[in-house]
Amino acid sequence: MAEIAPLKGIIYNTSKTGNLRDLVAPPYDVVSPEEQASFHQAHANNVMHLTLGATHPDDQDPYDWHQRAAAKFSQWLEEKILIRHEQPAIYYTEMDFTNPITGQRKTRHGFVSLLKLENFDEKARVRPHESTFSSTRAERLNLMLNVNANLSQIFAVYPDEKGESQKILRSDIQSQPLFDFMDPSGRGHRIWPITDQAAIKKLSNFMLDKTVYIADGHHRYETSLNYRRTKLEEGVEIGPRSPLNYTMVYLCAISDPGLTILPAHRLISNTLHLSKKELETALERFFSVQTFSFTRVDERTTRRAFLRQLEKEGRTGNALGLYTHLGKTYYLLKPRNDVGQGTFLETWAPELRKLDTVVLTGLVLQEILGLTEKGLDDPNRITYTSRAGDAIRRVNEGLIQMACILNPTRINQVQDVAESGLIMPRKSTYFFPKVSTGLIFNRIDPAEEIDSVL
């Protein structure tokens, strides 16, 4: 069963820190080095000092900043820069944002709570849909072992076609929100703590038979499992209501009108060693290839036509886009009907071959470019962006060799894959916006017990 519980949330004391606008940040894994430095400079108490701290010239280990983050977290609690609520609550949230592709203004509704940890198996109510990077899991575990807290929420979704959960939560809203502000990205945030025991119990019972799908934060969920395992190996006693059995999540209904998935375009470096002719010959073995060649004068018109056609073709089947440093040509690829046999694509489960990310991985990255599992796990070879224009710009500036332009993965595909017990390639989805870090923290103290309403 999907068991949720309230938490004694830790929040910024804005009477000491000032506006939350200068304190919050995106999750660590979507922040560039330049953005990291900017957040550090924005405020001495910006959450980025905890989640992605600066390295020092005299550091002996890449993880040395984790100890500084732990010291800061403890210091901020002692100095009341961060304060912990005495009464357990579930936190109802609203986020206003603009879809960067359509320009539409939307509001996403959700809530922050604890979620009981489950190992991933066929009986679990908590299901992943993507694989993760081993190096990131190790780094996040070391940080968590130092800080002993959930510094950000895992983003998860669940079925609720009638919006029952939102009705339950909103029924207990009797005051102004705890926070109501606009962050530097133009996103509005409102949060209400729900402390009424009857409302919390009703919501907890509602969630019991729901399947929860991890949308974003697979690394953090796996880190929580590894953290509990490590503490158990250290001899820590873990009872049924131990905080070590839970992790902090942000939950949003699949049917919420604000739930948005953007594409996760692949940026390829240190991998493309073919000539333009060799690449085109290899692509034609597996794909029906439509080319969009351009000059400096008509590049914008050609790009728009290419992206429109990619979106159109993606409505009825697999469609991939490529752009490389080898020449002024956009490629639109549709796999041939008989493709797959005797290739790396055949090693993927039939249910997964319906996904653009799997077709790209099996036929282009593995079969044509020769990437091994180790290469697919190498962030020096593959990085990601949600904006096609950004991917294309990086090719033009010589920062990467190839941009793989994709349509967004659909939410029903996420559900189907998770229900099948299968795993998509890394970064197959980009749920937008990410859940902002710095709104709520959760301290993990093995001496405490989680309040149960069940």
C-alpha positions as a printed Julia matrix, in Angstrom:
454×3 Matrix{Float64}:
   0.0    0.0     0.0
   1.07   3.61   -0.57
   1.35   4.89    2.99
   1.72   8.62    3.51
   2.24  10.46    6.82
   2.5   14.06    8.02
   5.86  15.59    8.88
   7.17  18.3    11.16
   8.36  20.43    8.31
  11.41  22.66    8.56
  11.02  26.02    6.85
  12.96  29.24    6.47
  12.31  31.86    9.13
  11.68  34.77    6.78
  11.7   37.25    9.67
  15.45  36.6     9.74
  16.23  35.71    6.14
  13.93  37.98    4.16
  11.98  36.98    1.05
  12.02  33.34    0.01
  12.65  34.54   -3.52
  16.38  34.75   -2.7
  16.5   31.42   -0.83
  14.92  28.79   -3.1
  16.52  27.11   -6.1
  15.85  24.34   -8.62
  16.94  20.78   -7.78
  20.7   20.26   -7.83
  20.67  18.09  -10.97
  19.41  20.8   -13.35
  21.76  23.57  -12.19
  24.74  24.63  -14.32
  28.04  25.7   -12.69
  27.21  29.31  -13.6
  23.77  29.04  -12.0
  25.27  27.37   -8.93
  27.61  30.32   -8.42
  24.74  32.76   -8.93
  22.6   31.07   -6.27
  25.52  31.05   -3.84
  25.92  34.8    -4.35
  22.19  35.5    -4.11
  22.02  34.95   -0.35
  24.2   33.51    2.41
  21.33  31.18    3.31
  20.32  30.11   -0.2
  19.45  26.43   -0.23
  22.11  25.79   -2.87
  24.71  26.04   -0.11
  23.19  22.81    1.24
  22.27  20.89   -1.92
  25.2   21.8    -4.18
  27.9   23.47   -2.13
  31.05  25.07   -3.47
  34.32  23.2    -3.53
  37.44  24.74   -1.99
  40.98  24.7    -3.44
  42.3   22.83   -0.39
  39.61  20.1    -0.47
  41.11  16.61   -0.22
  38.0   14.86   -1.51
  35.23  15.81   -3.97
  32.73  15.21   -1.17
  34.35  17.55    1.35
  31.65  20.15    0.81
  29.08  17.67    2.21
  30.53  18.2     5.69
  30.27  21.97    5.27
  26.64  21.57    4.16
  25.89  19.53    7.28
  27.52  22.14    9.5
  25.5   24.91    7.82
  22.24  22.99    8.22
  22.87  22.49   11.94
  23.97  26.1    12.39
  20.9   27.47   10.61
  18.67  25.41   12.9
  20.5   26.61   16.01
  20.31  30.24   14.89
  16.6   29.92   13.98
  17.3   30.7    10.35
  15.46  27.44    9.84
  12.59  26.57   12.18
  10.81  23.27   12.66
   7.05  23.03   13.07
   5.99  21.4    16.31
   2.78  19.95   14.88
   2.93  17.37   12.07
   1.3   18.53    8.86
   0.71  17.69    5.24
   1.44  20.72    3.09
  -0.94  21.61    0.26
   0.8   23.49   -2.55
   0.0   25.47   -5.67
   2.56  26.52   -8.26
   1.91  28.97  -11.1
   4.19  28.72  -14.12
   4.46  29.33  -17.85
   4.94  26.43  -20.24
   8.15  27.4   -22.09
   7.04  25.7   -25.31
   3.41  26.85  -25.57
   3.63  30.05  -23.51
   0.47  29.01  -21.62
   0.15  30.03  -17.95
  -0.82  27.07  -15.76
  -1.21  26.09  -12.09
  -0.09  22.75  -10.69
  -1.61  21.46   -7.44
  -0.06  18.97   -5.08
   0.95  18.21   -1.52
   4.12  17.47    0.45
   4.12  14.56    2.88
   6.18  11.6     3.97
   5.9    8.39    1.95
   6.78   4.98    3.35
   9.73   3.46    1.52
   9.31   0.29   -0.49
  11.9   -1.77   -2.3
  11.17  -1.88   -6.01
   9.43  -5.17   -6.84
   6.26  -6.39   -8.5
   4.23  -5.95   -5.3
   5.37  -2.39   -4.55
   2.91   0.48   -4.69
   5.77   2.87   -5.39
   7.08   2.39   -8.89
  10.04   3.88  -10.77
  10.13   4.37  -14.53
  13.73   5.43  -15.21
  17.2    4.1   -14.51
  19.71   6.24  -12.63
  23.4    7.15  -12.63
  25.54   5.16  -10.17
  27.9    8.09   -9.53
  24.99  10.34   -8.55
  23.54   7.74   -6.16
  26.89   7.51   -4.36
  27.29  11.28   -4.1
  23.74  11.86   -2.82
  24.08   9.08   -0.23
  27.24  10.63    1.17
  25.5   14.01    1.45
  22.49  12.48    3.2
  24.71  10.59    5.66
  26.27  13.92    6.61
  23.15  16.08    6.75
  20.67  13.43    8.01
  17.75  15.15    6.33
  15.66  15.26    3.17
  16.72  18.56    1.65
  14.28  18.33   -1.27
  11.19  16.41   -2.25
  10.88  13.51   -4.63
   8.3   14.36   -7.32
   5.69  11.59   -7.69
   2.28  11.25   -9.35
  -0.76   9.11   -8.61
  -4.21   8.43  -10.16
  -7.06  10.62   -8.96
  -9.43  11.23  -11.86
 -12.1   12.94   -9.73
  -9.73  15.24   -7.85
 -10.71  13.78   -4.48
  -7.36  14.47   -2.82
  -7.47  18.16   -3.65
 -11.01  18.41   -2.27
  -9.87  16.84    1.0
  -6.91  19.18    1.34
  -8.72  22.36    0.37
 -11.53  21.62    2.83
  -9.11  22.35    5.69
  -7.72  25.63    4.33
  -8.94  28.31    6.73
  -6.17  30.9     6.56
  -3.73  32.72    4.33
  -0.95  30.55    2.92
   2.22  29.96    4.88
   4.14  31.24    1.84
   2.94  33.25   -1.14
   5.72  34.55   -3.36
   7.15  34.69   -6.87
  10.56  33.14   -7.47
  13.21  34.57   -9.84
  11.92  32.33  -12.67
   8.45  33.9   -12.5
   6.82  30.95  -10.77
   4.31  31.62   -8.04
   4.33  29.47   -4.89
   1.6   29.07   -2.27
   1.73  26.58    0.61
  -0.77  25.77    3.36
   0.0   23.41    6.28
  -2.88  20.97    6.85
  -2.86  19.89   10.5
  -6.44  18.7    11.0
  -6.23  15.03   12.01
  -9.52  14.14   10.33
  -8.39  15.6     6.98
  -4.98  13.91    7.21
  -6.57  10.56    8.04
  -9.05  10.88    5.18
  -6.26  11.66    2.72
  -4.07   8.85    4.07
  -6.89   6.34    3.66
  -7.58   7.65    0.14
  -3.94   7.09   -0.86
  -3.67   3.56    0.54
  -4.79   1.75   -2.6
  -3.1    4.13   -5.04
  -0.01   3.32   -7.06
   2.57   6.09   -6.8
   4.83   6.65   -9.8
   8.12   8.45   -9.32
   8.15  11.29  -11.83
  11.4   13.0   -10.88
  13.88  12.18   -8.14
  14.68   8.51   -8.73
  18.19   9.16   -7.39
  16.76  10.65   -4.2
  14.35   7.76   -3.66
  17.1    5.17   -4.16
  19.33   7.25   -1.87
  16.7    7.05    0.88
  16.63   3.27    0.5
  20.44   3.13    0.62
  20.5    5.49    3.61
  18.15   3.19    5.56
  20.23   0.16    4.55
  23.45   1.86    5.67
  21.97   2.83    9.05
  20.75  -0.72    9.56
  24.25  -2.04    8.83
  25.6    0.44   11.39
  23.38  -1.15   14.03
  20.67   1.52   14.22
  17.38   0.02   15.43
  14.63   0.67   12.89
  11.13   0.17   14.26
   7.9    0.25   12.21
   7.41   4.01   12.8
  11.06   4.98   12.41
  11.73   8.06   10.23
  14.24   5.9     8.38
  11.29   4.07    6.81
  10.02   7.25    5.14
  11.12   9.88    2.66
   9.73  13.3     1.8
   7.72  13.57   -1.42
   5.71  16.04   -3.46
   2.62  14.29   -4.85
   0.54  15.49   -7.8
  -2.51  13.82   -9.34
  -1.97  12.5   -12.88
  -5.2   14.23  -13.93
  -4.11  17.64  -12.58
  -4.35  20.19  -15.41
  -1.0   21.64  -14.39
   0.95  18.39  -14.78
   3.32  19.01  -17.7
   5.98  16.88  -19.39
   8.63  18.48  -21.58
  11.0   16.62  -23.89
  14.42  15.51  -22.64
  16.72  16.13  -25.6
  20.06  14.29  -25.59
  23.32  16.22  -25.98
  26.12  13.98  -27.26
  29.84  14.67  -26.78
  33.09  12.71  -27.33
  31.22  10.02  -29.25
  30.5   10.9   -32.9
  33.5    9.75  -34.94
  31.8    9.26  -38.32
  31.83  11.47  -41.4
  28.57  12.98  -42.57
  28.28  10.41  -45.36
  29.03   7.51  -43.0
  26.43   8.73  -40.53
  23.75   9.15  -43.2
  24.48   5.68  -44.6
  24.19   4.17  -41.11
  20.93   6.01  -40.4
  19.37   4.78  -43.64
  19.94   1.16  -42.56
  17.38   1.57  -39.78
  15.29   4.64  -40.55
  13.27   6.4   -43.15
  15.29   9.64  -43.22
  13.87  13.05  -44.1
  16.47  15.81  -44.37
  16.02  19.53  -43.76
  19.12  21.24  -45.15
  19.55  24.97  -44.74
  21.76  27.98  -45.31
  22.48  30.8   -42.9
  19.67  32.8   -44.53
  16.85  30.26  -44.17
  17.9   28.43  -40.98
  15.01  29.72  -38.83
  12.37  28.8   -41.39
  13.89  25.36  -41.89
  14.17  24.74  -38.15
  10.5   25.6   -37.59
   9.46  23.27  -40.42
  11.64  20.48  -38.99
  10.25  20.83  -35.44
   6.65  21.03  -36.7
   7.09  17.87  -38.75
   8.77  16.08  -35.83
   5.81  16.87  -33.58
   3.32  15.8   -36.28
   5.03  12.47  -36.97
   5.28  11.79  -33.23
   1.49  11.74  -32.86
   1.21   8.42  -34.7
   4.51   6.65  -34.05
   8.18   6.93  -33.23
   9.92  10.01  -34.58
  13.42  11.24  -33.75
  15.32  14.37  -34.69
  19.1   14.75  -35.08
  21.39  17.7   -35.64
  25.17  17.32  -35.77
  28.32  19.37  -36.13
  28.94  17.65  -39.48
  26.8   19.99  -41.57
  23.8   22.24  -41.89
  21.14  19.51  -41.94
  18.35  18.49  -39.6
  17.39  14.81  -39.79
  13.91  13.45  -39.07
  14.04   9.71  -38.46
  11.2    7.18  -38.51
  12.19   3.56  -37.84
  11.57   1.11  -40.64
   8.81  -1.44  -40.07
  11.16  -4.43  -39.87
  13.88  -2.74  -37.87
  15.26  -4.18  -34.65
  16.06  -7.79  -35.39
  19.7   -8.52  -34.71
  20.31  -5.04  -33.26
  20.65  -3.61  -29.76
  17.01  -2.53  -29.99
  16.07  -6.2   -29.79
  17.63  -6.36  -26.31
  14.96  -3.99  -24.99
  11.56  -5.34  -23.88
   8.8   -5.06  -26.54
   6.84  -2.64  -24.33
   9.84  -0.31  -24.21
  10.43  -0.3   -27.96
   7.39   1.94  -28.31
   9.35   4.76  -26.67
  11.34   7.27  -28.71
  14.08   7.26  -26.07
  14.52   3.49  -26.44
  14.57   3.61  -30.25
  17.17   6.38  -30.05
  19.23   4.49  -27.46
  19.09   1.09  -29.16
  19.59   2.11  -32.78
  21.48   5.42  -32.75
  23.48   5.51  -29.51
  24.26   1.81  -29.2
  24.08   0.39  -32.72
  25.47   3.3   -34.76
  27.63   5.21  -32.29
  28.75   2.12  -30.37
  28.0    3.28  -26.83
  28.23   0.58  -24.17
  26.27   0.52  -20.92
  29.2    2.32  -19.34
  29.03   4.98  -22.04
  25.3    5.45  -21.55
  26.04   6.03  -17.85
  28.74   8.64  -18.59
  27.69  12.29  -18.08
  30.76  13.36  -20.06
  29.15  11.79  -23.11
  25.44  12.43  -22.6
  23.76  15.43  -21.0
  20.23  16.77  -21.34
  18.12  19.84  -22.01
  14.39  20.4   -22.43
  14.78  23.13  -25.05
  15.43  22.28  -28.69
  16.85  25.74  -29.33
  19.39  25.27  -26.54
  20.45  21.88  -27.93
  20.91  23.3   -31.42
  22.82  26.31  -30.11
  25.29  24.07  -28.3
  26.04  22.19  -31.53
  26.57  25.47  -33.39
  28.92  26.75  -30.68
  31.0   23.56  -30.77
  30.07  22.58  -27.22
  28.63  19.2   -28.27
  28.8   16.97  -31.34
  25.16  16.03  -31.77
  21.73  17.03  -30.51
  19.03  14.34  -30.38
  15.69  16.15  -30.53
  12.72  14.26  -29.08
   9.0   14.66  -28.5
   7.86  14.51  -24.84
   7.14  11.1   -23.33
   3.41  10.86  -22.58
   2.11  10.25  -19.05
   0.27   7.09  -20.13
   3.61   5.7   -21.36
   5.12   6.4   -17.94
   2.27   4.49  -16.28
   2.46   1.57  -18.72
   6.19   1.13  -18.26
   6.02   1.4   -14.47
   3.1   -1.04  -14.26
   5.05  -3.53  -16.38
   7.9   -3.4   -13.88
  10.21  -2.07  -16.58
  12.64   0.84  -16.61
  13.03   3.55  -19.24
  16.44   4.89  -20.25
  17.77   7.65  -18.01
  16.07  11.03  -18.33
  13.22   9.8   -20.52
  10.89  12.37  -18.98
  11.16  15.99  -17.94
   8.29  16.86  -15.63
   8.02  20.65  -15.61
   8.55  22.65  -13.54
  10.84  20.81  -11.19
   9.79  20.97   -7.54
  11.63  23.94   -6.06
  14.14  23.18   -3.33
  14.11  25.21   -0.14
  10.39  25.35    0.61
  10.31  22.47    3.13
  13.0   20.28    4.69
  12.63  17.07    6.7
  15.06  16.12    9.48
  15.67  12.39   10.01
  16.18  11.5    13.67
  16.15   7.75   14.46
  15.17   8.56   18.06
  11.8    9.94   16.91
   8.72   8.18   15.62
   6.47   9.17   12.73
   2.95  10.19   13.75
   0.49   7.67   12.34
  -3.14   8.45   11.61
  -3.98   5.02   10.22
